[in-house]
Amino acid sequence: MIDIESRKAQLTTRLRDLEARLRAIGAELESHQSRDWEDLATEREEDEVLETMGLTARQEMRRIAAALDRIETGDYGVCVRCGRAIAPERLDLLPDTPFCRDCAAGGRT
């Protein structure tokens, strides 16, 4: 059995953490203004890592927002592809997943 309220709180907390991370990444990216070529090259490499981290965070935020929407509509824990229940153990590991194990693996269509 899934405790929807605690899951909602967990997802909301994670969403806030990701929003804070994105703000920090943005501030770090804006702070890179070196005039020295070597420093600029190093900063550019760091920027690429930060941009990738930001992209990953935004993707997770979209998944969390979709999961929160499913909670609001009463569809949380139901596979969006096949309509079967998602195992609570899977939701414990991947609380924002929209798919049951079989559909995520491509087993059902």
Helices and strands as residue ranges (DSSP letters): H 4-31, H 37-73, H 88-93, H 101-104
